Amino acid sequence: MGKRYKEGDIAFLATVGVLGWLVPGGGYFLLNEQRRALIIFVTICVTFFVGLYAGSIGVVDPVGARLWYLAQVMTTPAVFVLGEYAKFGAYAVYGKPADVGQIYTSVAGLLNLLAIVNSVYVAHLRQTQKGEM
């Protein structure tokens, strides 16, 4: 049978995941892996901002590009704010810059999702190893 979790264990795993979503690399920071947290933070932020630079905040489109938007939101909840600004169409962008911007910002979100899952998994492994001792 699998290991039963206490409420504190589940709350800690959830905290690692949520912090990793709020700030890219935040889950690793909570796990006392500052170097990894910094690498994740810089990589995801640079990727996201390159996408915004290529296509403006018009690439964050909660109305017309819902699947892209879901991937972008995984970067950080701050994308919701950008989506609200872009929703009114004042930042229209078309052609290749729009495609490149959407791809970069979405990849940043998916990379952060991968980092979130990995940080929660690392936290789970640490709790499992601690429980065996």
Contact map, one row per residue, 1 for C-alpha under 8 A:
1110000000000000000000000000000000000000000000000000000000000000000000000000000000000000000000000000000000000000000000000000000000000
1111000000000000000000000000000000000000000000000000000000000000000000000000000000000000000000000000000000000000000000000000000000000
1111100000000000000000000000000000000000000000000000000000000000000000000000000000000000000000000000000000000000000000000000000000000
0111110000000000000000000000000000000000000000000000000000000000000000000000000000000000000000000000000000000000000000000000000000000
0011111111000000000000000000000000000000000000000000000000000000000000000000000000000000000000000000000000000000000000000000000000000
0001111111000000000000000000000000000000000000000000000000000000000000000000000000000000000000000000000000000000000000000000000000000
0000111111100000000000000000000000000000000000000000000000000000000000000000000000000000000000000000000000000000000000000000000000000
0000111111110000000000000000000000000000000000000000000000000000000000000000000000000000000000000000000000000000000000000000000000000
0000111111111000000000000000000000000000000000000000000000000000000000000000000000000000000000000000000000000000000000000000001000000
0000111111111100000000000000000000000000000000000000000000000000000000000000000000000000000000000000000000000000000000000000000000000
0000001111111110000000000000000000000000000000000000000000000000000000000000000000000000000000000000000000000000000000000000000000000
0000000111111111000000000000000000000000000000000000000000000000000000000000000000000000000000000000000000000000000000000000000000000
0000000011111111100000000000000000000000000000000000000000000000000000000000000000000000000000000000000000000000000000010011000000000
0000000001111111110000000000000000000000000000000000000000000000000000000000000000000000000000000000000000000000000000010000000000000
0000000000111111111000000010000000000000000000000000000000000000000000000000000000000000000000000000000000000000000000000000000000000
0000000000011111111100000111011000000000000000000000000000000000000000000000000000000000000000000000000000000000000100110010000000000
0000000000001111111110000010000000000000000000000000000000000000000000000000000000000000000000000000000000000000000110110000000000000
0000000000000111111111000010000000000000000000000000000000000000000000000000000000000000000000000000000000000000000000000000000000000
0000000000000011111111110110000000000000000000000000000000000000000000000000000000000000000000000000000000000000000000000000000000000
0000000000000001111111111111000000000000000000000000000000000000000000000000000000000000000000000000000000000001001100100000000000000
0000000000000000111111110100000000000000000000000000000000000000000000000111100000000000000000000000000000000001100100000000000000000
0000000000000000011111110100000000000000000000000000000000000000000000000001100000000000000000000000000000000000000000000000000000000
0000000000000000001111111100000000000000100000000000000000000000000000000001000000000000000000000000000000000000000000000000000000000
0000000000000000001111111110000000001001100110000000000000000000000000000011000000000000000000000000000000000001001000000000000000000
0000000000000000000100111111100000011111100000000000000000000000000000000000000000000000000000000000000000000001001100000000000000000
0000000000000001001111111111110000001000100000000000000000000000000000000000000000000000000000000000000000000000000000000000000000000
0000000000000011111100011111111000001000000000000000000000000000000000000000000000000000000000000000000000000000000100110000000000000
0000000000000001000100001111111111011000000000000000000000000000000000000000000000000000000000000000000000000000000000100000000000000
0000000000000000000000001111111111011000000000000000000000000000000000000000000000000000000000000000000000000000000000000000000000000
0000000000000001000000000111111110000000000000000000000000000000000000000000000000000000000000000000000000000000000000000000000000000
0000000000000001000000000011111110000000000000000000000000000000000000000000000000000000000000000000000000000000000000100010000000000
0000000000000000000000000001111111000000000000000000000000000000000000000000000000000000000000000000000000000000000000000000000000000
0000000000000000000000000001111111111000000000000000000000000000000000000000000000000000000000000000000000000000000000000000000000000
0000000000000000000000000001100111111100000000000000000000000000000000000000000000000000000000000000000000000000000000000000000000000
0000000000000000000000000000000011111110000000000000000000000000000000000000000000000000000000000000000000000000000000000000000000000
0000000000000000000000001001100011111111000000000000000000000000000000000000000000000000000000000000000000000000000000000000000000000
0000000000000000000000011111100011111111100000000000000000000000000000000000000000000000000000000000000000000000000000000000000000000
0000000000000000000000001000000001111111110000000000000000000000000000000000000000000000000000000000000000000000000000000000000000000
0000000000000000000000001000000000111111111000000000000000000000000000000000000000000000000000000000000000000000000000000000000000000
0000000000000000000000011000000000011111111100000000000000000000000000000000000000000000000000000000000000000001001000000000000000000
0000000000000000000000111100000000001111111110000000000000000000000000000000000000000000000000000000000000000000000000000000000000000
0000000000000000000000000000000000000111111111000000000000000000000000000000000000000000000000000000000000000000000000000000000000000
0000000000000000000000000000000000000011111111100000000000000000000000000000000000000000000000000000000000000000000000000000000000000
0000000000000000000000010000000000000001111111110000000000000000000000000010000000000000000000000000000000011011000000000000000000000
0000000000000000000000010000000000000000111111111000000000000000000000000000000000000000000000000000000000010000000000000000000000000
0000000000000000000000000000000000000000011111111100000000000000000000000000000000000000000000000000000000000000000000000000000000000
0000000000000000000000000000000000000000001111111110000000000000000000000000000000000000000000000000000110110000000000000000000000000
0000000000000000000000000000000000000000000111111111000000000000000000000010000000000000000000000000000111111000000000000000000000000
0000000000000000000000000000000000000000000011111111100000000000000000000000000000000000000000000000000010000000000000000000000000000
0000000000000000000000000000000000000000000001111111110000000000000000000000000000000000000000000000100110000000000000000000000000000
0000000000000000000000000000000000000000000000111111111100000000000000000000000000000000000000000001111110000000000000000000000000000
0000000000000000000000000000000000000000000000011111111110100000000000000000000000000000000000000000100010000000000000000000000000000
0000000000000000000000000000000000000000000000001111111100000000000000000000000000000000000000000000100000000000000000000000000000000
0000000000000000000000000000000000000000000000000111111100000000000000000000000000000000000000001101100000000000000000000000000000000
0000000000000000000000000000000000000000000000000011111111100000000000000000000000000000000010001111110000000000000000000000000000000
0000000000000000000000000000000000000000000000000011111111100000000000000000000000000000001010000100100000000000000000000000000000000
0000000000000000000000000000000000000000000000000001001111110000000000000000000001100100001000000000000000000000000000000000000000000
0000000000000000000000000000000000000000000000000000001111111000000000000000000000000100111110000100000000000000000000000000000000000
0000000000000000000000000000000000000000000000000001001111111000000000000000000000000100000010000110110000000000000000000000000000000
0000000000000000000000000000000000000000000000000000000011111100100110010000001001100100000000000000010000000000000000000000000000000
0000000000000000000000000000000000000000000000000000000001111111110110000000000000100110000000000000000000000000000000000000000000000
0000000000000000000000000000000000000000000000000000000000011111110010000000000000110010000000000000000000000000000000000000000000000
0000000000000000000000000000000000000000000000000000000000001111110000000000000000000010000000000000000000000000000000000000000000000
0000000000000000000000000000000000000000000000000000000000001111110000000000000000000000000000000000000000000000000000000000000000000
0000000000000000000000000000000000000000000000000000000000011111111110000000000000000000000000000000000000000000000000000000000000000
0000000000000000000000000000000000000000000000000000000000001111111111000000000000000000000000000000000000000000000000000000000000000
0000000000000000000000000000000000000000000000000000000000000000111111100000000000000000000000000000000000000000000000000000000000000
0000000000000000000000000000000000000000000000000000000000011000111111110000000000000000000000000000011001000000000000000000000000000
0000000000000000000000000000000000000000000000000000000000011100111111111000000000000000000000000000000001000000000000000000000000000
0000000000000000000000000000000000000000000000000000000000000000011111111100000000000000000000000000000000000000000000000000000000000
0000000000000000000000000000000000000000000000000000000000000000001111111110000000000000000000000000000011101100000000000000000000000
0000000000000000000000000000000000000000000000000000000000010000000111111111001000000000000000000000000011111100000000000000000000000
0000000000000000000000000000000000000000000000000000000000000000000011111111111100000000000000000000000000001000000000000000000000000
0000000000000000000010000000000000000000000000000000000000000000000001111111100000000000000000000000000000001101100000000000000000000
0000000000000000000010010000000000000000000100010000000000000000000000111111101000000000000000000000000000011111100000000000000000000
0000000000000000000011110000000000000000000000000000000000000000000000011111111000000000000000000000000000001000000000000000000000000
0000000000000000000011000000000000000000000000000000000000000000000000001111111110000000000000000000000000000000000000000000000000000
0000000000000000000000000000000000000000000000000000000000000000000000001001111111000000000000000000000000000000000000000000000000000
0000000000000000000000000000000000000000000000000000000000010000000000011011111111100000000000000000000000000000000000000000000000000
0000000000000000000000000000000000000000000000000000000000000000000000001000111111110000000000000000000000000000000000000000000000000
0000000000000000000000000000000000000000000000000000000000000000000000000000111111111000000000000000000000000000000000000000000000000
0000000000000000000000000000000000000000000000000000000010010000000000000000011111111100000000000000000000000000000000000000000000000
0000000000000000000000000000000000000000000000000000000010011100000000000000001111111110000000000000000000000000000000000000000000000
0000000000000000000000000000000000000000000000000000000000000100000000000000000111111111000000000000000000000000000000000000000000000
0000000000000000000000000000000000000000000000000000000000000000000000000000000011111111000000000000000000000000000000000000000000000
0000000000000000000000000000000000000000000000000000000011111000000000000000000001111111111100000000000000000000000000000000000000000
0000000000000000000000000000000000000000000000000000000000001110000000000000000000111111110000000000000000000000000000000000000000000
0000000000000000000000000000000000000000000000000000000000000000000000000000000000011111110000000000000000000000000000000000000000000
0000000000000000000000000000000000000000000000000000000001000000000000000000000000000111111100000000000000000000000000000000000000000
0000000000000000000000000000000000000000000000000000000001000000000000000000000000000111111100000000000000000000000000000000000000000
0000000000000000000000000000000000000000000000000000000111000000000000000000000000000100111110000000000000000000000000000000000000000
0000000000000000000000000000000000000000000000000000000001000000000000000000000000000100111111000000000000000000000000000000000000000
0000000000000000000000000000000000000000000000000000001101100000000000000000000000000000001111101100000000000000000000000000000000000
0000000000000000000000000000000000000000000000000000000000000000000000000000000000000000000111111110000000000000000000000000000000000
0000000000000000000000000000000000000000000000000000000000000000000000000000000000000000000011111110000000000000000000000000000000000
0000000000000000000000000000000000000000000000000000000000000000000000000000000000000000000001111111000000000000000000000000000000000
0000000000000000000000000000000000000000000000000000011000000000000000000000000000000000000011111111100000000000000000000000000000000
0000000000000000000000000000000000000000000000000000011101100000000000000000000000000000000011111111110000000000000000000000000000000
0000000000000000000000000000000000000000000000000000001000100000000000000000000000000000000001111111111000000000000000000000000000000
0000000000000000000000000000000000000000000000000010011000000000000000000000000000000000000000011111111100000000000000000000000000000
0000000000000000000000000000000000000000000000000111111100100000000000000000000000000000000000001111111110000000000000000000000000000
0000000000000000000000000000000000000000000000000010001000110000000100000000000000000000000000000111111111000000000000000000000000000
0000000000000000000000000000000000000000000000000010000000000000000100000000000000000000000000000011111111100000000000000000000000000
0000000000000000000000000000000000000000000000110110000000000000000000000000000000000000000000000001111111110000000000000000000000000
0000000000000000000000000000000000000000000000111111000000000000000000110000000000000000000000000000111111111000000000000000000000000
0000000000000000000000000000000000000000000000010000000000000000000110110000000000000000000000000000011111111100000000000000000000000
0000000000000000000000000000000000000000000000110000000000000000000000110000000000000000000000000000001111111110000000000000000000000
0000000000000000000000000000000000000000000110110000000000000000000000010010000000000000000000000000000111111111000000000000000000000
0000000000000000000000000000000000000000000100010000000000000000000000111111000000000000000000000000000011111111100000000000000000000
0000000000000000000000000000000000000000000000000000000000000000000000110110000000000000000000000000000001111111110000000000000000000
0000000000000000000000000000000000000000000100000000000000000000000000000010000000000000000000000000000000111111111000000000000000000
0000000000000000000110011000000000000001000100000000000000000000000000000110000000000000000000000000000000011111111100000000000000000
0000000000000000000010000000000000000000000000000000000000000000000000000110000000000000000000000000000000001111111110000000000000000
0000000000000000000000000000000000000000000000000000000000000000000000000000000000000000000000000000000000000111111111000000000000000
0000000000000000000100011000000000000001000000000000000000000000000000000000000000000000000000000000000000000011111111100000000000000
0000000000000001100110001010000000000000000000000000000000000000000000000000000000000000000000000000000000000001111111110000000000000
0000000000000000100000000000000000000000000000000000000000000000000000000000000000000000000000000000000000000000111111111000000000000
0000000000000000000000000000000000000000000000000000000000000000000000000000000000000000000000000000000000000000011111111100000000000
0000000000000001100100000011001000000000000000000000000000000000000000000000000000000000000000000000000000000000001111111110000000000
0000000000001101100000000010000000000000000000000000000000000000000000000000000000000000000000000000000000000000000111111111000000000
0000000000000000000000000000000000000000000000000000000000000000000000000000000000000000000000000000000000000000000011111111100000000
0000000000000000000000000000000000000000000000000000000000000000000000000000000000000000000000000000000000000000000001111111110000000
0000000000001001000000000000001000000000000000000000000000000000000000000000000000000000000000000000000000000000000000111111111000000
0000000000001000000000000000000000000000000000000000000000000000000000000000000000000000000000000000000000000000000000011111111100000
0000000000000000000000000000000000000000000000000000000000000000000000000000000000000000000000000000000000000000000000001111111110000
0000000000000000000000000000000000000000000000000000000000000000000000000000000000000000000000000000000000000000000000000111111111000
0000000010000000000000000000000000000000000000000000000000000000000000000000000000000000000000000000000000000000000000000011111111100
0000000000000000000000000000000000000000000000000000000000000000000000000000000000000000000000000000000000000000000000000001111111110
0000000000000000000000000000000000000000000000000000000000000000000000000000000000000000000000000000000000000000000000000000111111111
0000000000000000000000000000000000000000000000000000000000000000000000000000000000000000000000000000000000000000000000000000011111111
0000000000000000000000000000000000000000000000000000000000000000000000000000000000000000000000000000000000000000000000000000001111111
0000000000000000000000000000000000000000000000000000000000000000000000000000000000000000000000000000000000000000000000000000000111111
0000000000000000000000000000000000000000000000000000000000000000000000000000000000000000000000000000000000000000000000000000000011111
